[in-house]
Structures are given as C-alpha cells and as structure tokens.
Amino acid sequence: MPDPGEAGAFRRAGSAIRVNVVESWNRANSVIFFGKGGDIATNRRDEQELSVLCLRVLQAALVYVNTLMVQDVLADEDWADQLTDADRRGLTPLFWTHVAPYGEVKLDMSSRLTLANAPHQP
C-alpha cells in the first residue's frame, strides 16, 4: 500500500509546479500590458473589454505556436527517446522565454514559420 505521506508530498510538489507555471504566465501578461504596471490603463468599460479580448487572442496565438513547437520536438526520435513519463507530464505550452518583448521584431508576412506539424496551405 502506498505511503500516504508520499502521496501528499507528490500532490504538494505538483501544486507548486502548477503555481510556478501560472506565475510565469502572469509575468507574460504583465509584459504584454506593460503600461501602468500591467494594469488596464482605462476606466472605460468598452476599452477594458477590448484590451482583455486582445490579450486573450495573443495568449491563444502564443499557446498555439508553442504547441506546434513542442510537437516538433516530440516528433524528433532522439528527444522522444530521452523523455521520461514524468518529463511528458511536465510539458506545457505555457512558456514565453522565446519572446523578445522589447526587441526588434522583423515580420515577413510572405513566408510561414518552418514548423513541421503546421498545416500546409497551397
């Protein structure tokens, strides 16, 4: 029979990891809303709603691209063989360390990201 103390420790460790992921994601939100310390800088309800909806669109786009990048890594046999079950459980698309919020971003709208699992359009 499993030791109840070990189960509690495992549950606490899992909770701490989830809190760290959420805190990191909240830091990303504060980078997106960089003015006024990450707060919405208006009292007008329509502008607040628009700001929150734009934030959600940016979050969804970031999670989508991150998911495609994680899938690319998992499709590589070398990485797939190295990851343990615990590693796979720890994978999340909620990361933003590859984002350069204050740097120069060059967009080439005539080409697509080179992601192997991205849907191809003619």
N, C-alpha and C positions, 0 to 999 in steps of 0.2 A: 504494500500500500504506500502511495507517495506521502512524503513528509509534508504536513500542512504548512510548516514554516517555509519550505522551499517554494511551494505554490504561491504563498503570499509575497515572497521576495521576487519571484518571477513576475507577478502581477504588478508590483511596485516598479520594477525596472521597466516593464512595458509602458506603464503610465508615464514615467519620466521621459522615455524616448518620444512618446506622442506629444508631451508638453514641449519638448525641445523643437520638434518639427513645427508645431503651431507657433511657437515664439519666433522661429526663423521666418515663417511665412508672414507673421505680423510685421517683422522688420522690413520685409519686401514691400508690404503695403505702405509703410511709412516712407519708403524711398519713392514709391510712386506718387504719394501725396506728400511731397517734400516741403511744401509751404506750410507755415503755421504749425510746425512740429508734427506733421502728419494728420492734422485735423482738417475737416472740410471747412474751407475759408469763406463760407457764406451762411446767412440765416434764411435765405430764400429756399423754400421747400422744393421748388422745381429744379433749382441748381444743385441742391443736395442730392436729389434723386438721380439727376443726370450724372453727377460725379460718382455715385455708388454704382450705377449701371455701367459706366465706363470702366471702373475698377474691376468689376466682375468680368467684363469682356476681356480685359488684359489678363486677369488671372486664368480664365479659361484657355486663352491662347497660349499662355506660358505652360500650363499643365499639359496641353495637347502636344506642343513641341517637345517638352520634356519626356512625355510618354513615348513619343516616336524615337527619341534618342536612347532611352532605356531599352526599348525593343531592339534597336540596332545593336546595342552592346550584348544583349542576351542572345541575339542571333549568331554571334561570333562563338564558334565552338570552344575556343580557348577560354573565354570568360565563362561560358556556360558550365564547363567542367570544373572551374575553380570555385564557383559559388556554392555555398552550403545551403541547406534549407533555411537556416537562420538568416543568412545573407538575403535570400529571396524574400523572406517575410519582412525584412527591413527596407526593401526597395520602396521608394515613394517618388511620385512625380512632383512633389512639393519642394523643389530646390530652386535656387536662383543665383548661385555663386558664379554662374557663367554670364550673368547680366552685367553690363557696364553702364550703370545708370547716369554717370556724369561724363562719360567719354564721348568721343565722336562715333556716331553710328552711320555707316555707309550702306544705304539700301540700293539693291539692284532689283528693281521690280520686273525686269525682263527674264530673270532666272529663278529657279526654285532651289530650296535647300536640298543638299545632297544627302537625303535620308533614305536608306534602303527600303524601309517599310512605308514610306509616304505613297499615297495613291497617285498613280501616274495619269496625267491627262494629256490627250493628243494636242 
